[in-house]
Amino acid sequence: MTSPPIAVESLCKHFGNVQAVDDVSFSVKKGEILGLLGPNGAGKTTIIHMLLGLVLPTSGSARLFGEEVAFARQKLLGRVNFSSAYVALPSNLTVRENLLVFARMYSVRRPERRIDELLERFEIGQLAHRVSGSLSSGQQARLSLCKSLLNEPEILFLDEPTSGLDPDIADKVRRTLREIQRERGLAMIYTSHNMPEVELMCDRIIFLSRGTIVMEGTTSELLERAQQASLEEVFIKVARDGQIRDVASEPSPSGDQA
Ligand SMILES: Nc1ncnc2c1ncn2[C@@H]1O[C@H](COP(=O)(O)OP(=O)(O)OP(=O)(O)O)[C@@H](O)[C@H]1O
């Protein structure tokens, strides 16, 4: 049996006495987009950092293609990439120079051509010769997305990819990401605080609170289980209560099982 692109089992991370991630298990299939949601500090970035080999787990396992990330990081890096609206690329290099540096790191064949394709796809071709530090936050977010697709990854981690984008560009970016995801059967982990976007983009969702999974399922499963009308309301409930009562499994007031 082939291993799923992403598999996390009983994963824990403590920073001193902060339990950032506490016994988390899930997997992501080829071609699937998993939304990782939760309030600020819930542990989303820490999980992604463990899957990228940037942070070592305290215990448990974080595997990509069946290989433990902590032991096979170098081997796995060519098949994986990451984009965050909050990680700026070196500000004194132009957009093209920045992408060329990464293209060399990833040993991309015909890097100029690949860079042109990506700049065009994310509609920032006209910025190729601009110094990256002079870009607006939305332009930097698109540059980060171009960087993340240079090596044609099989797994992509997207941390709030549309943060800072205006609604028109955000819509175009979502469509482009979906297209690329379908073309290449990418497995993705997607974090966002924009709930309508999560509904549009994610095949399955995990809600985290204080480092643990409190709910998991498709959007419609989560709405039904939490008996809420929108993901936004589910999110607010998780953030305020720290957990969701699984209403469907509780006895109804009349004593019947709901
Ligand atoms: N290097 C670190 N040292 C100490 N504590 C850390 C460190 N990194 C994260 N934490 C703590 O771990 C917890 C989880 O943080 P994490 O960044 O994973 O949350 P998040 O869900 O990504 O939040 P946000 O939505 O704000 O980005 C938080 O309490 C955070 O303060």
The ligand as an SDF file (V2000), in Angstrom:
LIG
                    3D

 31 33  0  0  0  0  0  0  0  0999 V2000
    9.2850   29.1620   19.3000 N   0  0  0  0  0  0  0  0  0  0  0  0
    8.3180   29.2130   20.2110 C   0  0  0  0  0  0  0  0  0  0  0  0
    8.6240   29.3570   21.5300 N   0  0  0  0  0  0  0  0  0  0  0  0
    7.6580   29.3810   22.4750 C   0  0  0  0  0  0  0  0  0  0  0  0
    6.3440   29.2750   22.2080 N   0  0  0  0  0  0  0  0  0  0  0  0
    5.9780   29.1370   20.9200 C   0  0  0  0  0  0  0  0  0  0  0  0
    6.9330   29.1000   19.8670 C   0  0  0  0  0  0  0  0  0  0  0  0
    6.2750   28.9320   18.6910 N   0  0  0  0  0  0  0  0  0  0  0  0
    4.9590   28.8840   18.9980 C   0  0  0  0  0  0  0  0  0  0  0  0
    4.7880   29.0100   20.3520 N   0  0  0  0  0  0  0  0  0  0  0  0
    3.4990   28.9620   21.0560 C   0  0  0  0  0  0  0  0  0  0  0  0
    2.8260   27.7920   20.6290 O   0  0  0  0  0  0  0  0  0  0  0  0
    1.4220   28.0390   20.5200 C   0  0  0  0  0  0  0  0  0  0  0  0
    0.9760   27.6950   19.0970 C   0  0  0  0  0  0  0  0  0  0  0  0
    1.4800   28.6710   18.2060 O   0  0  0  0  0  0  0  0  0  0  0  0
    1.2730   28.6260   16.6380 P   0  0  0  0  0  0  0  0  0  0  0  0
    2.1070   29.7070   16.0300 O   0  0  0  0  0  0  0  0  0  0  0  0
    1.4770   27.2500   16.1520 O   0  0  0  0  0  0  0  0  0  0  0  0
   -0.2850   29.0110   16.5140 O   0  0  0  0  0  0  0  0  0  0  0  0
   -1.1790   29.3340   15.2210 P   0  0  0  0  0  0  0  0  0  0  0  0
   -2.3810   28.4570   15.3330 O   0  0  0  0  0  0  0  0  0  0  0  0
   -0.3680   29.2360   13.9870 O   0  0  0  0  0  0  0  0  0  0  0  0
   -1.6210   30.8370   15.4910 O   0  0  0  0  0  0  0  0  0  0  0  0
   -1.9480   32.0980   14.5020 P   0  0  0  0  0  0  0  0  0  0  0  0
   -3.3380   31.8930   13.9790 O   0  0  0  0  0  0  0  0  0  0  0  0
   -1.8620   33.2550   15.4380 O   0  0  0  0  0  0  0  0  0  0  0  0
   -0.9050   32.1290   13.4220 O   0  0  0  0  0  0  0  0  0  0  0  0
    1.2170   29.4970   20.9080 C   0  0  0  0  0  0  0  0  0  0  0  0
    0.8680   29.5170   22.2900 O   0  0  0  0  0  0  0  0  0  0  0  0
    2.5760   30.1090   20.6850 C   0  0  0  0  0  0  0  0  0  0  0  0
    2.7850   31.2330   21.5460 O   0  0  0  0  0  0  0  0  0  0  0  0
  1  2  1  0
  2  3  1  0
  2  7  2  0
  3  4  2  0
  4  5  1  0
  5  6  2  0
  6  7  1  0
  6 10  1  0
  7  8  1  0
  8  9  2  0
  9 10  1  0
 10 11  1  0
 11 12  1  0
 11 30  1  0
 12 13  1  0
 13 14  1  0
 13 28  1  0
 14 15  1  0
 15 16  1  0
 16 17  2  0
 16 18  1  0
 16 19  1  0
 19 20  1  0
 20 21  2  0
 20 22  1  0
 20 23  1  0
 23 24  1  0
 24 25  2  0
 24 26  1  0
 24 27  1  0
 28 29  1  0
 28 30  1  0
 30 31  1  0
M  END
$$$$
